[in-house]
């Protein structure tokens, strides 16, 4: 509604007249306050559930975003190919990767390259999971481990050795060649299930200080 003396043509709302009865009653003022304390009153009579942490840590959800892990192939070679896509996807700039080329004498992954340097700064990480979504080889995943607090800032920058998954049965520590007749696609098709005796002999010769056989000789 416009006032009669308003010549600008712009309408202005008239002030609302008080409702019948004038001042609100006592109950209408009390009820909103009682409702506001309703949640507090309702919790007073509930059973208290105390978590005995850290003596009895509560299990996490299956898809909990915890500490990262660099996974391995069934024969022990690393899945990381040093593509640095995880570092590009990280919104907090918490990941640093340096790739290097694999050779016949030093093979750490089935691909042409591997992650020579891999660091995650947990002072910056926000555990969003974008890095694991960007990984093309499923090399980087997130575990359920969440106890990462430390009194030293330097210890919260995890190196590759701290992030690598432990060696399981059938795995050999790299570097070592691929199995006979296998290529990088053989790993992604699931054809490599464990280390072969030839790979074991190659690693044993390297540990003993002998010159391991070339990759071509292992393949034969």
C-alpha positions as CSV (number, residue, x, y, z in Angstrom):
1,X,0.0,0.0,0.0
2,X,1.3,3.5,-0.9
3,X,0.8,6.5,1.3
4,X,-1.3,9.3,-0.4
5,X,1.6,11.8,-0.2
6,X,4.1,9.5,-1.8
7,X,4.6,11.0,-5.3
8,X,7.6,8.9,-6.3
9,X,5.5,5.9,-7.3
10,X,7.5,3.6,-5.1
11,X,5.3,1.6,-2.7
12,X,6.1,1.6,1.0
13,X,4.7,-0.9,3.5
14,X,2.5,0.5,6.2
15,X,3.4,-0.4,9.8
16,X,1.4,-3.3,11.0
17,X,-1.2,-2.5,13.6
18,X,-0.8,-4.4,17.0
19,X,-2.8,-7.6,17.2
20,X,-5.8,-7.8,19.3
21,X,-5.0,-8.0,23.0
22,X,-1.8,-5.9,22.7
23,X,1.0,-7.4,24.9
24,X,1.6,-11.1,24.5
25,X,0.5,-13.3,27.3
26,X,2.8,-15.1,29.9
27,X,2.5,-18.5,28.3
28,X,3.3,-17.3,24.8
29,X,6.6,-15.9,26.2
30,X,7.4,-19.0,28.3
31,X,6.8,-21.7,25.8
32,X,9.7,-20.7,23.4
33,X,12.2,-20.7,26.2
34,X,11.0,-24.1,27.5
35,X,11.3,-25.5,24.0
36,X,14.8,-24.2,23.7
37,X,15.9,-26.2,26.7
38,X,14.0,-29.3,25.6
39,X,17.1,-30.9,24.1
40,X,19.1,-30.3,27.2
41,X,16.4,-31.7,29.5
42,X,16.0,-34.8,27.3
43,X,19.7,-35.7,27.5
44,X,19.8,-35.4,31.3
45,X,18.0,-38.8,31.7
46,X,19.9,-40.7,29.0
47,X,22.6,-43.3,29.8
48,X,26.1,-41.9,29.5
49,X,28.3,-43.7,27.0
50,X,31.9,-43.1,27.9
51,X,34.6,-44.1,25.3
52,X,37.7,-45.5,27.1
53,X,40.1,-44.0,24.6
54,X,43.0,-44.7,24.0
55,X,42.8,-47.9,26.1
56,X,39.8,-49.2,24.1
57,X,39.8,-47.3,20.7
58,X,36.5,-47.3,18.9
59,X,36.6,-49.0,15.5
60,X,36.3,-46.7,12.5
61,X,33.9,-47.0,9.6
62,X,35.0,-49.2,6.6
63,X,35.5,-46.2,4.3
64,X,37.3,-44.0,6.9
65,X,39.8,-41.6,5.4
66,X,42.9,-42.1,7.5
67,X,46.7,-42.4,6.8
68,X,47.7,-43.0,3.2
69,X,49.3,-46.2,1.9
70,X,51.3,-46.9,-1.3
71,X,50.2,-50.3,-2.5
72,X,52.3,-53.1,-4.1
73,X,51.6,-55.6,-6.8
74,X,51.4,-59.3,-5.8
75,X,55.1,-59.9,-6.6
76,X,56.3,-56.8,-4.6
77,X,56.7,-54.2,-7.3
78,X,55.2,-50.9,-6.5
79,X,52.0,-49.7,-8.1
80,X,53.0,-46.1,-8.2
81,X,54.3,-45.0,-11.6
82,X,55.4,-41.5,-10.6
83,X,52.7,-39.7,-12.7
84,X,52.2,-37.0,-10.0
85,X,48.5,-36.8,-10.7
86,X,47.8,-37.1,-6.9
87,X,50.0,-34.1,-6.3
88,X,48.2,-32.1,-8.9
89,X,44.8,-33.1,-7.5
90,X,45.6,-32.2,-3.9
91,X,43.9,-28.9,-2.9
92,X,46.2,-28.4,0.1
93,X,49.5,-28.9,-1.8
94,X,50.3,-31.6,0.7
95,X,51.9,-34.2,-1.7
96,X,55.3,-34.0,-3.3
97,X,56.3,-36.6,-5.9
98,X,59.5,-37.0,-8.0
99,X,59.3,-39.7,-10.7
100,X,62.3,-41.6,-12.2
101,X,62.8,-44.1,-15.0
102,X,62.9,-47.8,-14.5
103,X,65.9,-49.7,-15.9
104,X,66.7,-53.4,-16.2
105,X,69.1,-53.1,-13.3
106,X,66.7,-51.0,-11.1
107,X,63.0,-51.8,-11.7
108,X,60.6,-50.7,-9.0
109,X,57.3,-50.8,-10.9
110,X,56.0,-52.5,-14.0
111,X,55.7,-49.2,-15.9
112,X,58.3,-47.0,-17.5
113,X,58.6,-44.8,-14.4
114,X,58.2,-45.1,-10.6
115,X,57.9,-42.7,-7.7
116,X,61.5,-42.1,-6.6
117,X,60.5,-39.5,-4.0
118,X,57.0,-39.5,-2.4
119,X,56.1,-37.3,0.5
120,X,52.9,-36.4,2.3
121,X,52.8,-33.4,4.6
122,X,50.1,-34.2,7.2
123,X,50.4,-30.7,8.6
124,X,48.6,-29.7,5.4
125,X,46.6,-32.8,4.5
126,X,42.8,-32.4,4.9
127,X,42.0,-36.1,4.2
128,X,39.6,-35.2,1.4
129,X,40.5,-38.3,-0.7
130,X,40.9,-36.4,-4.0
131,X,44.4,-37.9,-4.4
132,X,43.2,-41.5,-4.4
133,X,40.5,-40.6,-6.9
134,X,43.1,-39.2,-9.2
135,X,45.4,-42.2,-9.0
136,X,45.2,-44.2,-12.3
137,X,46.8,-47.4,-11.0
138,X,45.1,-47.6,-7.6
139,X,48.6,-47.2,-6.0
140,X,47.4,-44.7,-3.4
141,X,44.7,-45.6,-0.9
142,X,43.7,-44.5,2.6
143,X,43.8,-46.7,5.6
144,X,41.7,-46.6,8.8
145,X,44.7,-45.4,10.9
146,X,44.0,-42.0,12.4
147,X,46.5,-41.6,15.3
148,X,48.9,-39.2,13.7
149,X,49.4,-36.6,16.4
150,X,53.0,-35.8,17.2
151,X,55.0,-33.2,19.1
152,X,57.5,-32.7,16.3
153,X,56.4,-31.1,13.1
154,X,59.1,-32.7,11.1
155,X,57.8,-36.2,11.9
156,X,54.5,-35.4,10.3
157,X,56.1,-35.3,6.8
158,X,55.9,-38.9,5.8
159,X,58.4,-40.3,3.4
160,X,57.9,-43.1,0.8
161,X,59.3,-45.8,3.1
162,X,56.7,-44.9,5.7
163,X,53.9,-45.0,3.3
164,X,54.7,-48.2,1.4
165,X,52.5,-51.2,2.2
166,X,54.4,-54.0,4.0
167,X,55.6,-57.0,2.1
168,X,53.2,-59.9,2.2
169,X,53.6,-63.6,1.5
170,X,54.8,-64.1,-2.1
171,X,56.3,-60.6,-2.4
172,X,59.9,-59.6,-2.9
173,X,61.4,-56.2,-2.1
174,X,62.2,-54.2,-5.2
175,X,64.1,-53.6,-7.3
176,X,63.7,-56.8,-9.3
177,X,62.6,-57.7,-12.9
178,X,59.1,-58.6,-14.0
179,X,58.2,-62.3,-14.4
180,X,59.1,-64.1,-17.6
181,X,57.0,-63.0,-20.5
182,X,55.1,-60.4,-18.5
183,X,54.6,-56.7,-19.2
184,X,52.9,-53.9,-17.4
185,X,49.5,-54.9,-18.8
186,X,49.9,-58.4,-17.3
187,X,49.8,-56.9,-13.8
188,X,46.5,-55.0,-14.5
189,X,44.9,-58.1,-16.0
190,X,45.7,-60.0,-12.8
191,X,48.0,-62.5,-14.4
192,X,50.8,-61.9,-11.9
193,X,49.8,-63.5,-8.6
194,X,53.2,-63.8,-6.8
195,X,56.9,-63.7,-7.3
196,X,58.5,-66.4,-9.4
197,X,61.6,-68.5,-8.5
198,X,63.5,-66.6,-11.1
199,X,62.7,-63.3,-9.4
200,X,63.7,-64.8,-6.1
201,X,67.0,-65.9,-7.5
202,X,67.6,-62.4,-8.9
203,X,66.9,-60.8,-5.6
204,X,69.1,-63.3,-3.7
205,X,72.0,-62.7,-6.1
206,X,71.7,-58.9,-5.5
207,X,71.6,-59.3,-1.7
208,X,74.7,-61.6,-1.9
209,X,76.6,-58.9,-3.7
210,X,76.7,-60.8,-7.0
211,X,75.8,-59.4,-10.4
212,X,72.1,-60.4,-11.0
213,X,71.1,-61.8,-14.4
214,X,69.8,-59.3,-16.8
215,X,66.0,-59.0,-17.3
216,X,66.2,-60.8,-20.6
217,X,68.1,-63.7,-19.0
218,X,65.4,-63.9,-16.2
219,X,62.7,-64.0,-18.9
220,X,64.4,-67.0,-20.6
